[in-house]
Amino acid sequence: MSVAEYAAKHGLKRVGAREPFFSYLKHAWLRRDFAYTMAQFTNQASMAGNRLGRWWLILQPAIQAGVYGLIFGVLLGSSRPHNFVPFLFTGVFLFAFMQSAFQQGASSITGNFGLVRSLSFPRILLPANSTIQQIFALMPQLGLLVVTLLLTGQQISWSWLLLVPIVALMIIFGFGVAALSARLTVQIQDLSKLIPFITRIMFYVSGIFFSPARVLGHYPVALKIAELNPVYVYISLARGVTISGYSASLQDWVAGIVWALVALISGTWFFWRAEERYGREI
């Protein structure tokens, strides 16, 4: 009798063996409290050394949006988008979530190699933990965004409630991207050096401070590609339901749902495929 046959006969399993996909997801869901609690303590620890503590969750994006508003507001001049301040703040705040989900997800395995090597748990909980951390950061920023909308004269509307499904789609997309980047940086560690450049390029091509329709109006193919950019899709949806003069098209809703599902399914599956290799390759 071979070792494999003996193990199968006595119900023994190889240590660190990858579970079937749906069984893996079930066990990850049962241990979701691990990801949530870890995210809570990580956020608390990251703010513990700052005098202003959690206020930086609001101050940092507000200062960033203010600086961008001052610089690009002057540079763009009369070509600034309509309702520029809420337009810019919406773009900066939502982009910050997706950028951080990507960056923190990329280091979720490589930054926790001690945990990966010492404990047995579904490793996908680590990119999930990174995404939950960004949700904690996003909530006060959304509150500040609502205040900004009110201060800039936007009328409260029932359409503002559509921010809830839009943010939900963003979170799903962010988790999928975090899972993808987590595996990629394990296998190609040099990728971590390129991430700041990737996120900066995404910032400049996602319509954060300009209207793609105005800039690319004479280039229909480039405009179509820009409008299908997932970062732009979610920001465009949020602007369409909160800022007067903008609208959320059916194409944007369809694209937002498709991008979220594609990122979730492909990211989860891609991450699961390498489950056995994470503790060995770091």
N, C-alpha and C positions, 0 to 999 in steps of 0.2 A: 504493500500500500504506500502510495506516494504521500509526501507531506501535505500537499493540497487536498488529497482525498481524505486523509486523517482529520485535517482541520474542518473540512466540510461535514464529515460524519459526526464530529463532536461539537458542532456549532461554533467553532473558533473563527475569528476574523483577523485579518492582517491589521496590525496597528497602523493607524493613519490612512486606512483604505478609504477611497472615495465612495460615498454612498450613491445610490441611484438618485437621479435629479430631483424627483418629487419628494422622496424621503428626506433628502438633504434640505429642501425648502421647508418641509414640515418641522424638522429639528431646529432649523434657524428661527422659525416663527415661535416655537416653544421657548426659545432662549432670547427672545427679543428684549426682555428686561435687562439683560447683560449689556446690550448696545445702548439702551436708553440711560441706564445708570452710569455707564462709563462716560457717555457724552456729558451728563450733568457734572460729574466730578472734574472732567477735563476742562469744561468751561469755567468752573469755579476756580480751578488751579491757575488757569491762564490769566484770570483777572485779579488774583490775590495780591500780586505785587504792585498793582497800580493804585494810585491814590483815588482816582475817580472810578475804579472798578468797572461795573457793568455799564456805566454811562458811556464808556468808549464804544459800546455797540451802536450807540446813536451818534456820538460825536464824530467818530472816524468817517463814516459814509457822508455825514452832513458836511464836514470840512472838505472832503474829496469832491463832493458835488459842487460846493461853493467855489473851489479853486477852478474846476473845469468850467463852471458857469462864467467865471470872470474871464478866463483865457479865451475860451471858444466863443463866448458871447461877443467879445470884442473882435476876434478874428473873422467871425461869420458876418458881423455887421447886419445889414438889412436882409441877408439871406438866412437869418436865424429861423428855425421852425416856429410856427404859431404856438403861443403859450409856452415860451421857451423854458421857463423855470420849472413848471411841473413836468414838461416833456423831458428835461434833462434829469431831474431828480428821480423820476420813474425809471429811466434807463440805468442810471448809476446804481440805484439800490437793488434792482432785480439782477443786473449783471454781476454785482458783488456776490450774490448768493451762488449763481452758477459758476462763477470763477472759483470761489472758495470750495465748492463741492468737488470740482475737478482737481484743484491743487491738493486739498486735504485727503481726498480719496486716493490720489496718486501715492501719497506717503503713508497710507493707512496700514499697509503690510510691512513695508521696509522700516517704518518708524516704530513698529511694535514687535520686532523680531524676537525679543525675549518672551513675550506673551505667546507668540505663535509657536515657539519651540517648546515651551514648558507646559502648555495646556491643550487639551483636546476639545475643540468646539468648531462649529461651522465658521470658517474664516470670513465668510461674506458678512458676518456681523461687524467686522472692522470698517469696511466702506460704509455700512449702514450707520455705524457710530459716527463717522465723519459727516454724513449727511444730516443726522439728527443735530449735531453741533451747529451746523449752518442754519438749521430751522430755528434753533434757539436765538441765533444772532439775527435772523430775518424778522422775527415777530416785532421787536421794538422798532425796527427800521420801517416796517409797514405802518406802524402807528405814526411815526414821524412823517411818512409819505402822506397819510391822510391829513395831518396838520398842515403840511405844505400845500396840498390841494385846496384846503379851506382858506388859507391865508392868501392864496393867489386868485381867489374869486371863483373857484370852480363850484358849481351848484351840486349839492348832494342829490344823488339819484339812486333809484333802485338798481340801476345797472352796476353800481359800485359793488354790490353783493357778488357779482360775477368774478370779482377778484379771488374769491374762495376757490372755485374750480380751476382758475388760471394758476394760482399758487400751488394747488395740488398737482397739476400737470407738471409744473416746474420741478417740484420735489421728486416726482417719479423720474423725470428726465435726469435730474441731478444725481439721483442714486445710481441710475444706469451708467452714467458717465463716470461716476466714482468707482464703480466696479470694474469698468473697462480699464481705466487708468491705473487702478491698483494692480491688476495683473500685468499690464504692460511694463510698469516701472520695476516689477520684480524680475521680469525676463530681460528688459533692456534698461539697466539702471541709468545709463547716460541720458535717457529721456527726461529724467528729473531736471537736468540742466536746461532743457529746451522749454519746459513748461511755462516759465515767465514770458518767454517770447511768444509762445502760442496764445496765451491769454491776452497779451498786449495786442497782438494782431486781431484777435476776436473783438477786442474793445473798439478798435478803429474801423472795423468793417460791419459792425452790428447796429449802426444807426443810433448810437447812444446820444450823440450831440448834434446829429444832422439827419435830414430826411433823405433816405435813399431815392425816393421818387423824384426829388428835386435835383439831386446830384447826378443820378444815373438815368435821368429821363430820356436822354438821347441814345441810350445803350440798352435796349429792351432785354437782351439776353442776360447781360450783367445784372440788370434790375431784378429779373425773375430769380436769378441765383441768390441775390441778396435777400429777397423776400422769403426765400425758403430756408434761410439760415435759422436754425432752431432758436438761437439766442434772440435774434430779431423778432421771430414769431411771437415768443412769449411777452417780450417787451411791447410789441405792437398791440397785442391783445389787451394788455393792462392799460395802455394809453387809450385804446379805443373805448373802454368801458368807464373811464374816469375823467378824461380831459375833453372839454368841449372842442369841437372842430375835428375830432378824430373818431373813427369807427372801427369796430372789430368785424372783419369780413368773415364770411363762411369759410373761405379758403384758409384764413389764419386759424380758425377753430379746428378744421380738419387737419391741417399741418401740425398744430400743437398736440392733438391727440395721437396722431401717427408717430411723431417724434418721441413722445413719452413712451408709447408701447414698444417701439423699436429699441429705444435705449434700455428699457427695463428688461425685455426678453433677451436681447443680444448680450447686454452687460452681465446679466445673471448667469446665462448659459456659458459665456466665455470665461467668466471667473470660476465657475464650478468645474470646468474642464481641467483646470490646473490645480485643483484643491490639494492633491497629494504632494505637490511640488513646492508649496510656499515655504515650509520650514526648512527645506533642503537647499533652496536656491538663494536664500538671502545671505 
